[in-house]
Amino acid sequence: MSELTKSDAALAVLEEVLLASRRAAEQAQAESGEFNVGLKAAYYDVLTVALEQAELVGLSPAEFGLKGYNPDVLLRPNQSKAA
């Protein structure tokens, strides 16, 4: 079995963080309240930056678990599913 490089390990950690962020953002989107409005804004920032940076370096969102995900849904009120 081959050993993971630091880059491979970092990518695996990043993927898990982004997947957890996506799940938490979707949960916040499904719930109401001012606290969830703030959560959605924070997750919007994190996920948008991740997608922008991936595009800059030529990575597909599918490579880190965000295939087809559009964080703009977090800007819409009372939407429970990602576009």
N, C-alpha and C positions, 0 to 999 in steps of 0.2 A: 504494500500500500504506500502511495506516495505521501510525502509530508506537505502540508499546506504551507505556502509562502505567506509572509506577512501581508502581502497585497491580497491574496486569496482570502485570508482570514478577515482582513478589513472589509472587503467586499461582502462577505457573509454577514458580518456584524451590521454593516450599513443596510443590507437588504432586510434584515430582521427589524431594525429600527424603523425603516420606512413602511414595512408591512404593519407593524404595530401602530405607527402613526396613522396609516390609512384606516385601520380598524377603529381606532379611537375617534378619528374624525367622522367616520360614518355613524358611530354611536352618538356623538355629540350632535350630528345633523338630525338624528331621529328624535332627539329630546328637545324640550323647550326650556326657556329660562335664560337670564342674563349671563350666568356662568358659562353655559354652553355656547353663547354667542362669542364670548372671549376665547373659549377653546377652539371653536371653528376658525377664528381669525389666526390663532397661533398655528394650528395645523395647516391652514391654507398657506401661511408663510413658509413653513418647513417643506411641505410637499411641492410648492411652486419652485422654490430654490433648487430642490433636488432635481426636478424635471428640467429646469433651465440649464443647470450645470451638466447634466447628462447629455443634453443636446449639444452643448459646447464641445464636449469631448467625444462625441459620436457614439454614445451609448444609447441603446434602445431601452425605453422604460420596462420592457418585458424582461430585461436582464436583471432587474432588481425589484420585480414584483408589482410594478405599477402600469402594466400593459392596459391600455384603454381607460386609465383613470384620469379624470379631469377635476382638479381641485377647485375649479370655478363653481362647482355645485355647492361648495361650502359658503358661497356668497349669497345663495338663494335661501329664503326662509322656508322652513318646513319641508325640505326635500330629504327623503330617507335613503335614496339610492344614488350611486355615482352614475354620471352620464357615460 
